[in-house]
Amino acid sequence: MSDVRSNKRPDSLREVSNFEVPSRRKFLAQAGGGAGMLAYAALAQADQSPFAVRTNIAARAKRVIWLFMHGGPSHVDLFDPKPALTKYGGQRLPESFGNVMTRRKVANNPLLPPVRRFRPRGSSGLEISDFLPHIAKHADDICVVRSLHGDSVNHPQSVYQMNTGSILMGNPSVGSWVAYGLGSANQNMPSFVVLPDPGGGLKGGPPAWGSGYLSASYQGVTMRPGTSPILDLKPQPEVSLQQQQIDLSLIRTLNRWHLDQRDHDDQLTARVKAYEMAFRMQAEAPQLVDISKESIQTQRMYGIDQKQTREFGQRCLLARRMIERDVRFVQLYSGDTNGWDAHADVDKNHTEYCARTDKPVAGLLQDLKQRGLLDDTLVIWGGEFGRMPMSEQGRGRDHNPWGFCAWLAGAGIAGGRAYGATDEIGLRAVEDKVSVNDFHASLLHLLGIDHYDLTFYHNGLDKRLTGPDEAHVVHGLIG
């Protein structure tokens, strides 16, 4: 039987009769020089989500900005005040706490009191450390989750767990799941964008925002720091838009033929989509990354006028500009190779990183609020784990996944309060415990997705972001 993809013309009625009846899609692609396929593509473009989530959950959030503090910020020095830690500072951990798994065997080291003072903030009286005076002004807008807990004392595994729900490499990130479940709201921009720290060095690397076993087209699109976040975005001056369109049309035709011969290989399909997206982004991205038209007042709000806060402030402002253009999920990293990893001196480390990020984060919250965007934008702040109450190297702290903090704001979150609690010294989550999978289930719920319904069939199993075990939406977080 003849292959319908063949360009050979039949020489007889016998050959014609043996031709396979083409599908509607192939017929449209071949008829009228492909004009029908263009119409089909335009219609298909209206709903790019192959999953097309349909639940009865009312979405409170349309988009997410995740501020990821890489390295592990110390909850007991920032958002989880522990008077007992101050009272018993310098003493050994009581035997009643049992065995403690630590990375550097610091369980027998003296307890280290909080290195900065906590104060009640806002009308709610939510206690926040002096490390963060600007974020503290927004205490009434944020809900601090004080009872998060994970499963690994190591950076890479914990980075993976917080981003993908599993300590193992190769699973889709939260942003990829959201892009897969909800599709794109702006065909000229990616659904999931990542703004890495310019120092690089993320423990675990890019798999933290990878698409895993989902299509490669759902992985996070990274934007570089500085004045050129996207390389080669602008075409060469001698190349006209018309010439670009002619070239792209030819490339699209060749790519389609190439994919047909290879059973639409996922990696090739993703690469083709990436090039086509890059062409569409040429119309919108230059305006997106150009912050020069933002008012001086707005730039000062983000700390762009100050050397210490300029870089992180620029990325926070870019995040706001992205969600204004319907990018669904923006993840912004703070912390290079070591980042917030305060093994030697928590005061010195957190003084540096809080000074870089405090004002820009507060500026982002203020900007979103005054523009009405905080009502349906979920903002998340947190790292892969917290720090131990025991000292390390005198003034530092080791990794602590057994009890730590993150905070949420916007999109239906009731602010000015804390949810859950760690024990009296901040070692383990003990009250209203929130696992990482519970945290992810709650995030999806705010986006209008039932985490049990968001699945992908892989290796004989229906895979989920929240894993094979039971996970719960934490309704106590939602106002």
MIDREN-61858 format. One record per residue (C-alpha): x negated, y negated, z negated; residue in one letter. Coordinates in pm, 1 decimal, always signed. Each point is the difference from the previous one (the first is absolute). Example, Ala and Ser with C-alpha at 12.3 -4.5 7.8 and 13.67 -1.06 7.14 Angstrom:
# residues 2
SITE         xx         yy         zz   residu
SITE    -1230.0     +450.0     -780.0        A
SITE     -137.0     -344.0      +66.0        S
***
This chain:
# residues 479
SITE         xx         yy         zz   residu
SITE       +0.0       +0.0       +0.0        M
SITE     -132.4     -342.3      +88.0        S
SITE     -110.5     -234.7     -276.4        D
SITE     +217.8     -311.1       -9.7        V
SITE     -312.0     -199.1      -89.9        R
SITE     -159.5      +90.3     +333.5        S
SITE      -30.8     -274.3     +259.8        N
SITE       +9.2     +256.0     +286.4        K
SITE     +294.4      -46.8     +234.4        R
SITE     +201.0     +323.7      +71.9        P
SITE      -24.6     +119.8     +359.2        D
SITE     +318.2     +204.7      +10.3        S
SITE     +348.0      +34.6     -147.5        L
SITE     -125.7     +316.1     -173.9        R
SITE     -256.7     -205.1     -184.3        E
SITE     +260.2     -263.2      -82.3        V
SITE     +233.2     +263.9     -140.1        S
SITE     -279.1     +125.0     -224.0        N
SITE      -55.7     -341.7     -151.6        F
SITE      +79.8      -20.6     -370.3        E
SITE     +274.3     -247.7      -85.5        V
SITE     -179.5     -279.3     -184.6        P
SITE     +114.2     -125.6     -336.2        S
SITE     +169.1     -339.4      -16.6        R
SITE     -315.1     -150.3     -149.0        R
SITE     -220.4     +133.0     +280.6        K
SITE     +255.5      -98.7     +262.6        F
SITE       +9.6     -356.2     -135.5        L
SITE     -377.8      -10.3       -9.2        A
SITE      -23.2     +104.8     +365.0        Q
SITE     +299.5     -183.5     +142.5        A
SITE      -44.0     -349.5     +133.9        G
SITE     -372.5       -7.5      -73.6        G
SITE      +71.4      +47.7     -369.4        G
SITE     +243.9     -291.6      -32.7        A
SITE     +249.3     +229.2     -172.1        G
SITE     -263.3     +104.3     -250.8        M
SITE      -63.5     -362.1      -88.0        L
SITE     +366.6      -42.2      -86.8        A
SITE       -5.2     +322.7     -198.9        Y
SITE     -308.2     -113.7     -189.2        A
SITE     +161.3     -333.7      -81.4        A
SITE     +302.8     +175.1     -144.2        L
SITE     -211.5     +249.3     -192.3        A
SITE     -208.3     -284.1     -138.9        Q
SITE     +302.6     -129.4     -192.4        A
SITE      -41.5     +279.8     -254.2        D
SITE     -356.5     +122.3      -23.2        Q
SITE      +49.9     +210.2     -308.5        S
SITE       -4.8     +369.4      +97.4        P
SITE     +120.1      +88.6     -347.9        F
SITE     +279.6     -259.9      -16.3        A
SITE      +60.4      +15.1     -373.8        V
SITE     +369.3       +6.6      -85.6        R
SITE      +92.4      -10.3     -368.4        T
SITE     +265.0     -158.5     -216.7        N
SITE     -263.6     -197.0     -193.9        I
SITE      +23.0     -376.0      +38.5        A
SITE     -347.3     -131.9      +78.9        A
SITE     -115.1     -274.7     -234.3        R
SITE     -339.4      -36.2     +169.8        A
SITE      -56.8      -56.6     +369.7        K
SITE     -377.2       -9.5      -27.2        R
SITE     -287.4      +69.5     -240.5        V
SITE     -324.6     -178.3      -92.1        I
SITE     -227.5     +230.4     -200.4        W
SITE     -292.0     -172.5     -174.3        L
SITE     -240.0     +286.9      -69.8        F
SITE     -268.9      -71.0     -261.5        M
SITE     -262.4     +257.2      +98.4        H
SITE     -217.2     +139.9     -278.1        G
SITE     +252.0      +15.0     -283.5        G
SITE      +96.8     -319.2     -186.8        P
SITE       +7.9      +35.3     -377.9        S
SITE     +361.0       +8.8     -117.6        H
SITE     -100.1      -46.1     -365.2        V
SITE     -177.1     -324.3      +92.0        D
SITE     +262.7     -139.1     +240.9        L
SITE     +362.5     +112.5      -46.1        F
SITE      +21.3     +248.6     -289.3        D
SITE      -79.4     -163.6     -337.0        P
SITE     -100.8     +242.8     -275.2        K
SITE      -34.4     -150.5     -351.2        P
SITE     -118.7     +338.5     -130.2        A
SITE     -288.8       -8.5     +245.1        L
SITE     -108.3     -329.2     -153.0        T
SITE      +53.0     +131.0     -353.2        K
SITE     -205.3     +317.3      +50.3        Y
SITE     -258.1     -144.7     +238.9        G
SITE     -346.9     +143.8      -58.7        G
SITE     +137.0     +320.9     -154.4        Q
SITE       +8.1     +346.0     +158.0        R
SITE     +309.1     +135.2     +167.0        L
SITE     +204.8     +183.3     -268.0        P
SITE       +9.6     +378.8      +36.4        E
SITE     +379.3      -19.0      +13.8        S
SITE      -27.1     -110.5     +365.0        F
SITE     -144.4     +340.9      +92.1        G
SITE     -232.6      +69.9     +289.2        N
SITE      -34.4     -274.7     +258.1        V
SITE     -116.3      +73.1     +352.8        M
SITE     -237.1     -275.3     +106.1        T
SITE     -239.5      -32.0     +290.6        R
SITE     -306.7     -102.4     -199.6        R
SITE      +65.1     +169.2     -336.0        K
SITE      +85.0     -319.6     -185.9        V
SITE     +266.9     +159.0     -220.5        A
SITE     -223.5      -29.9     -307.6        N
SITE     -100.9     -359.8      +64.8        N
SITE     +137.5     -278.8     -223.9        P
SITE     +330.3     -163.5      +88.1        L
SITE      -41.7     -332.6     +181.9        L
SITE     +249.8     -276.2      -91.8        P
SITE     +161.7     -207.0     +280.3        P
SITE     -261.2     -247.2     +121.4        V
SITE     +249.5     -284.2      +57.5        R
SITE     +295.4     -124.8     -198.5        R
SITE     +358.0      +90.8      +93.2        F
SITE     +272.4     -263.9      -25.6        R
SITE     +379.9       -4.1      +46.6        P
SITE      +81.3     -156.8     +339.4        R
SITE     +303.3     -170.0     +148.8        G
SITE     +344.1       -0.2     -153.1        S
SITE       -9.9     +380.0      -18.4        S
SITE     -307.4      +13.4     -221.7        G
SITE     -161.9     +273.8     +211.1        L
SITE     -358.2      +31.9     -125.5        E
SITE     -275.1      -52.4     +257.1        I
SITE     -372.7      -44.3      -53.4        S
SITE     -193.3     -325.7      +27.7        D
SITE     -185.5     +162.2     +290.3        F
SITE     +301.3      -89.4     +220.5        L
SITE     +128.3     -349.8      -84.0        P
SITE     +156.0      -59.8     +343.7        H
SITE     +185.4     +332.0      +27.5        I
SITE     +108.2      -56.2     -362.2        A
SITE     +205.3     -298.6     +118.5        K
SITE     +212.6     +248.3     +197.7        H
SITE      +59.3     +232.7     -295.6        A
SITE     +377.9      -38.5      +35.6        D
SITE      -16.8     +132.2     +358.1        D
SITE     -199.0     +318.1      -60.1        I
SITE      +72.3     +336.7     -157.2        C
SITE     -308.8     +171.5     -141.0        V
SITE      +10.5     +379.9      +16.9        V
SITE     -208.1     +101.1     -302.2        R
SITE      +48.5     +376.0      +22.1        S
SITE     -147.0     +103.3     +336.2        L
SITE     -206.7     +318.8       -0.1        H
SITE     -194.7     +197.9     +261.4        G
SITE     -199.6     +320.1      +32.8        D
SITE     -367.4      -78.6      +65.5        S
SITE     -278.8     -189.1     -176.7        V
SITE     -185.9      -53.8     +331.4        N
SITE      +42.1     -294.1     +236.3        H
SITE      +58.1     +171.4     +338.5        P
SITE     +261.9     +243.0     -126.8        Q
SITE     +180.3     -271.8     -194.7        S
SITE      -12.0     -241.6     +294.1        V
SITE     +154.2     +273.1     +215.6        Y
SITE     +264.6      +80.9     -261.0        Q
SITE     +106.0     -360.5      -45.7        M
SITE      +13.7      -50.5     +377.0        N
SITE     +125.7     +336.8     +124.9        T
SITE     +151.2     +179.6     -300.2        G
SITE     -269.7     +269.6       -1.9        S
SITE     -357.5      +17.4     -128.8        I
SITE      -92.6     +183.8     +321.9        L
SITE     -116.8     -171.8     +317.0        M
SITE     +205.6      +23.1     +318.2        G
SITE     +349.8      -95.9     -112.6        N
SITE     +195.8     -296.4     +140.6        P
SITE      -22.3     -325.6     -192.8        S
SITE     +302.7     -177.6     -143.4        V
SITE      -16.9     -261.8     +276.2        G
SITE       -3.8     +273.1     +265.4        S
SITE     +304.8     +166.1     -153.9        W
SITE     +183.9     -333.1       -3.8        V
SITE      -90.9      -66.2     +364.0        A
SITE     +112.9     +352.2      +91.2        Y
SITE     +325.7      -29.4     -191.9        G
SITE     +106.9     -351.1      +94.5        L
SITE     -173.8      -68.8     +330.1        G
SITE     -112.0     -343.3     +111.2        S
SITE     +197.3     -319.8      -45.8        A
SITE     -231.8     -192.7     +234.3        N
SITE     -108.2     +173.2     +320.1        Q
SITE     -294.3     -239.8      +37.8        N
SITE     -155.8      +82.7     -338.2        M
SITE      -93.0     +322.3     -182.2        P
SITE     +231.1     +124.4     -276.1        S
SITE     -291.1      +66.5     -235.8        F
SITE     -298.0     -235.8      -34.1        V
SITE     -300.4      +34.4     -233.1        V
SITE     -228.8     -283.6     -110.2        L
SITE     -312.0     +169.6     -147.5        P
SITE     -244.5     -171.3     -230.9        D
SITE     -277.9     -158.4     +212.9        P
SITE     -257.6     +177.7     -218.1        G
SITE     +130.6     +337.4     +118.4        G
SITE      -86.2     +309.1     -198.9        G
SITE     +348.1     +127.6      -87.7        L
SITE      -38.8     +324.0     -193.4        K
SITE     +159.2     +259.7     +225.0        G
SITE      -13.0     -223.3     +306.2        G
SITE     +258.9      -62.7     +274.8        P
SITE     +196.7     +325.3      -64.3        P
SITE     +157.5     -206.0     -279.8        A
SITE     +203.6     -177.6     +267.9        W
SITE       -0.6     +280.9     +255.4        G
SITE     +302.2     +171.5     +150.6        S
SITE     -106.7     +355.0      -91.7        G
SITE     +217.9     +254.4     +179.7        Y
SITE     +240.3     -269.0     +123.4        L
SITE      -58.7     -143.9     +344.2        S
SITE     -320.8     -202.7      +16.1        A
SITE     +209.6     -298.0     +111.0        S
SITE     +119.1      -42.1     -361.8        Y
SITE     -340.2      -54.8     -160.8        Q
SITE      -85.3     -339.9     -143.4        G
SITE     -136.0     -255.1     +246.2        V
SITE     -296.3     -174.3     -162.1        T
SITE      -71.4     -368.9      +35.1        M
SITE     -347.7     -133.4      -64.5        R
SITE      -81.7     -284.0     -239.0        P
SITE     -105.7     -339.7     +129.0        G
SITE     +110.1     -208.3     +295.5        T
SITE      +36.5     +296.3     +240.6        S
SITE     +215.7     +259.9     -178.5        P
SITE      +60.9     +184.2     +329.1        I
SITE     -295.5      +55.9     +231.8        L
SITE      +38.4      -76.8     +371.1        D
SITE     +352.1     -128.6      -52.7        L
SITE      -33.9     -277.0     +256.7        K
SITE      -51.2     +100.9     +366.8        P
SITE     -295.5     -129.7     +197.9        Q
SITE      +75.6     -350.5     +134.8        P
SITE      -35.1     +111.4     +363.3        E
SITE     +271.7     +266.0      -43.4        V
SITE     +350.2     -134.4      +57.5        S
SITE     +313.1     +132.3     -171.6        L
SITE     +128.7     +123.4     +338.8        Q
SITE     -323.0     +193.9      +60.7        Q
SITE      +22.9     +150.5     -347.9        Q
SITE     +356.2     +113.0      +66.8        Q
SITE     -100.8     +160.5     +330.8        I
SITE     -290.0     +179.2     -166.4        D
SITE     +216.9     +114.0     -289.6        L
SITE     +267.3     +132.6     +235.8        S
SITE     -257.5     +209.6     +183.9        L
SITE     -154.5     +123.0     -325.1        I
SITE     +344.7      +88.4     -136.0        R
SITE      +76.0     +205.9     +311.0        T
SITE     -333.5     +183.3      -20.9        L
SITE      +40.1      +56.8     -372.7        N
SITE     +346.2     +146.8      +45.9        R
SITE     -129.9     +238.1     +265.3        W
SITE     -296.5      +91.3     -223.7        H
SITE     +229.8      +70.0     -295.8        L
SITE     +232.9     +212.9     +212.6        D
SITE     -292.9     +223.9      +87.6        Q
SITE      -87.7      +42.3     -367.5        R
SITE     +341.1      +61.8     -152.2        D
SITE       +8.8     -350.4     -150.1        H
SITE     -287.6      +55.1     -243.3        D
SITE      +63.1     -197.6     -319.6        D
SITE     -341.4     -167.6      -18.2        Q
SITE      +13.2     -105.7     +365.5        L
SITE     +355.1     -128.7      -39.2        T
SITE     -103.5     -204.7     -303.1        A
SITE     -294.3     -148.7     +191.0        R
SITE     +225.9      -95.8     +290.3        V
SITE     +247.5     -162.9     -237.2        K
SITE     -283.8     -185.2     -171.0        A
SITE     -114.5     -155.3     +328.1        Y
SITE     +353.7      -97.1      +95.2        E
SITE      +52.8     -148.1     -347.6        M
SITE     -325.0     -194.3      +36.9        A
SITE     +130.9     -157.3     +319.9        F
SITE     +326.5      -99.8     -165.0        R
SITE     -186.9     -135.7     -303.8        M
SITE     -186.1     -246.4     +222.0        Q
SITE     +316.0     -209.5       +7.9        A
SITE      +66.0       -2.6     -375.0        E
SITE     -316.7      +83.9     -193.5        A
SITE     -198.1     -316.2      +83.2        P
SITE     +269.3     -209.3     -168.6        Q
SITE      +13.1     +249.9     -286.8        L
SITE     -368.1      -19.9      -91.4        V
SITE      -29.3     -376.3      +51.5        D
SITE      +60.5     -144.7     -347.0        I
SITE     -122.9     -348.2      +95.2        S
SITE     +358.4     -116.8      +53.0        K
SITE      +92.9      +86.3     -358.7        E
SITE      +32.0     -310.4     -215.8        S
SITE     -285.8     -108.2     -224.2        I
SITE     +231.9      +51.8     -295.6        Q
SITE      +67.6     +361.4     +101.4        T
SITE     -368.9      +72.8      +52.3        Q
SITE      -80.7     -143.6     -342.6        R
SITE     +273.0     +214.1     -151.4        M
SITE     -191.0     +308.2     +119.8        Y
SITE     -337.4     -139.3     -109.1        G
SITE     -131.0      -29.6     +355.9        I
SITE     -153.3     -337.5      -88.6        D
SITE     -230.6     +167.4     -257.1        Q
SITE     -301.2     +215.9      +82.8        K
SITE      +73.0     +263.1     -266.1        Q
SITE     +358.6      +66.0     +109.4        T
SITE      -18.8      -88.3     +371.5        R
SITE      -49.4     +346.4     +148.1        E
SITE     +266.9     +180.5     -203.3        F
SITE     +231.2     -299.9      +32.5        G
SITE      -24.8      +12.6     +378.9        Q
SITE      +98.9     +365.9       +1.1        R
SITE     +291.9      -62.1     -237.0        C
SITE     +121.5     -276.6     +230.5        L
SITE      -37.7     +230.7     +299.7        L
SITE     +211.9     +257.1     -184.8        A
SITE     +278.8     -255.4      -41.6        R
SITE      -22.5      -97.9     +367.5        R
SITE      +22.5     +366.6      +99.8        M
SITE     +311.9      +77.6     -197.3        I
SITE     +158.4     -314.5     +146.2        E
SITE      -52.1     +169.9     +337.8        R
SITE     +166.7     +319.4     -121.8        D
SITE     -307.7     +211.0      -65.1        V
SITE     +151.7     +257.1     -236.3        R
SITE     -299.4      +99.6     -211.5        F
SITE     -312.6     -205.5      -74.6        V
SITE     -272.5     +139.2     -225.2        Q
SITE     -269.6     -235.4     -122.8        L
SITE     -310.2     +131.8     -179.1        Y
SITE     -212.7     -174.8     -263.2        S
SITE     -328.8     +162.2      -94.9        G
SITE     -297.9     +122.6     +199.9        D
SITE     -207.2     +314.0      -71.0        T
SITE      +31.2      -45.4     -377.5        N
SITE     +272.0     -261.7      -22.2        G
SITE     +186.8       -0.5     -330.6        W
SITE     -202.1     +302.8     -119.3        D
SITE     -120.3     -149.4     -330.1        A
SITE     -229.6     +270.4     -140.4        H
SITE     -270.0     -232.6     -134.2        A
SITE     +177.6     -319.9     -103.3        D
SITE     +375.9      -40.5      +31.9        V
SITE      -12.5     -368.6      -97.0        D
SITE     -252.7      -88.1     +271.1        K
SITE     +166.3     +213.7     +267.0        N
SITE     +356.5     -113.0      -63.6        H
SITE     -101.5     -365.0      -38.0        T
SITE     -131.8      +16.7     +356.7        E
SITE     +287.3     +190.1     +159.8        Y
SITE     +277.4     -175.5     -187.5        C
SITE     -149.2     -335.9      +98.5        A
SITE       +1.9     +108.4     +366.7        R
SITE     +356.8     +129.3       +5.3        T
SITE     +208.9     -160.5     -276.7        D
SITE      +82.1     -329.1     +172.1        K
SITE      +58.0     +150.2     +348.7        P
SITE     +240.8     +262.0     -139.9        V
SITE     +188.2     -265.1     -197.6        A
SITE       +5.9     -218.1     +312.5        G
SITE     +147.1     +289.2     +200.3        L
SITE     +278.3      +50.6     -255.7        L
SITE      +76.6     -371.6       -9.5        Q
SITE       -2.3      -30.7     +379.2        D
SITE     +226.0     +302.8      +50.0        L
SITE     +239.7     -127.9     -264.6        K
SITE      +33.9     -353.6     +134.5        Q
SITE      +56.4     +133.7     +353.1        R
SITE     +268.4     +243.8     -116.3        G
SITE     -212.4     +297.0     +108.5        L
SITE      -47.1     +147.9     -347.3        L
SITE     +367.0      +98.7       -4.9        D
SITE      -60.9     +282.0     +249.0        D
SITE     -378.5      +45.8      -15.8        T
SITE     -144.6     +247.1     -251.0        L
SITE     -339.8     -104.6     -137.2        V
SITE     -214.9     +265.4     -173.0        I
SITE     -320.1      -63.6     -199.4        W
SITE     -217.2     +281.7     -133.4        G
SITE     -297.5     +231.7      +51.6        G
SITE      -65.6     +373.3      +13.6        E
SITE      -17.4      +32.0     -382.5        F
SITE      -78.9     -197.7     -316.8        G
SITE     -287.1       +5.9     -250.7        R
SITE      -71.5     +191.9     -320.0        M
SITE      +46.1     -158.3     -345.0        P
SITE     -343.7     +138.8      -96.1        M
SITE     -313.1     -196.0      +87.8        S
SITE     -259.4      +94.8     +258.4        E
SITE     -352.7     -141.6      +12.1        Q
SITE      +97.4     -230.8     -283.5        G
SITE     +246.4     -238.4     +171.2        R
SITE     +141.2     +204.6     +286.5        G
SITE     +283.4     +249.3      +44.8        R
SITE      +32.6     +331.4     +186.2        D
SITE     +283.7     +108.1     +233.5        H
SITE     +341.5      +74.4     -151.1        N
SITE     +272.9     +162.5     +213.6        P
SITE     +198.1     +122.2     -301.6        W
SITE     +167.5     -333.5      -71.4        G
SITE      -27.9     -325.7     +194.0        F
SITE     +190.8     -297.4     +141.7        C
SITE     +132.1     -144.7     +322.6        A
SITE     +252.0     -278.2      +45.6        W
SITE     +283.8      -65.0     +243.3        L
SITE     +177.5     -318.3     +104.0        A
SITE     +281.4      -97.1     +235.8        G
SITE     +260.3     +210.3     +183.4        A
SITE     +229.5      +78.3     -290.6        G
SITE     -267.7      +44.0     -266.2        I
SITE     +105.0     -140.0     -337.8        A
SITE     -294.1     -215.3     -110.9        G
SITE     -128.4     -121.4     -334.0        G
SITE      -34.2     +341.7     -157.4        R
SITE     -204.9     +314.0      -36.4        A
SITE     +119.6     +352.2      +77.9        Y
SITE     -134.8     +301.5     -185.5        G
SITE     -293.6      +12.2     -238.4        A
SITE     -334.2     +160.4      -70.9        T
SITE     -101.1     +120.8     -345.8        D
SITE     -125.5     -240.0     -268.2        E
SITE     -346.9      -33.9     +156.7        I
SITE      +95.6      +18.0     +369.0        G
SITE     -140.0     +347.2      +69.0        L
SITE     +303.3     +192.9     +128.6        R
SITE     +348.0      -81.8     +128.7        A
SITE     +249.8     +110.3     -262.9        V
SITE     +329.4     -185.5      +50.2        E
SITE     +211.4       -2.8     +319.3        D
SITE     -290.9     +155.3     +186.8        K
SITE      -25.9      -79.4     +371.5        V
SITE     -196.7     +239.0     +220.7        S
SITE     -146.5     -120.8     +327.8        V
SITE     +268.2     +200.4     +183.3        N
SITE     +270.9     -167.7     -209.0        D
SITE     -154.7     -335.3      +91.0        F
SITE      +12.1      +84.8     +371.6        H
SITE     +357.5     +130.3      -24.5        A
SITE     +101.7     -332.1     -156.4        S
SITE     -177.9     -198.9     +270.1        L
SITE     +183.3     +191.8     +274.6        L
SITE     +329.5      -42.5     -186.1        H
SITE      -44.6     -378.1       +1.9        L
SITE      -49.2      +25.5     +378.6        L
SITE     +328.3     +190.6      +30.7        G
SITE     -158.6     +344.0      +45.2        I
SITE      +75.8     +314.0     -198.6        D
SITE     -342.4     +158.3      -45.5        H
SITE     +149.6     +349.3      +30.8        Y
SITE     +133.0      -87.4     +346.5        D
SITE     -323.2     -145.4     +137.5        L
SITE     -171.9     +316.2     +126.3        T
SITE     -230.6     +120.6     +276.2        F
SITE      -26.5     +364.8     +104.8        Y
SITE     -364.7     +107.3      -17.8        H
SITE     -161.0     +344.3      -33.0        N
SITE     +334.0     +164.5      -70.2        G
SITE     +106.5     -245.7     -270.2        L
SITE     +211.1     -314.9      -21.7        D
SITE     -262.1     -236.1     -139.6        K
SITE      +83.8     -305.8     -212.5        R
SITE     -189.6     -298.7     -135.7        L
SITE     +110.0     +102.3     -350.0        T
SITE     -131.2     +353.9      +37.8        G
SITE     +159.5     +342.3      -57.2        P
SITE      +75.0      -54.2     -369.4        D
SITE     +286.5     -196.8     -146.0        E
SITE      -33.4     -376.9       -0.4        A
SITE     +239.0     -258.9     -140.5        H
SITE     +102.0     -351.5      +90.9        V
SITE      -75.4     -219.7     -301.9        V
SITE     +327.3     -192.7      -15.0        H
SITE     -122.0     -183.2     -309.4        G
SITE     -228.6     -204.7     +224.2        L
SITE     +284.0     -133.4     +209.3        I
SITE     +211.9     -293.0     -114.0        G
***
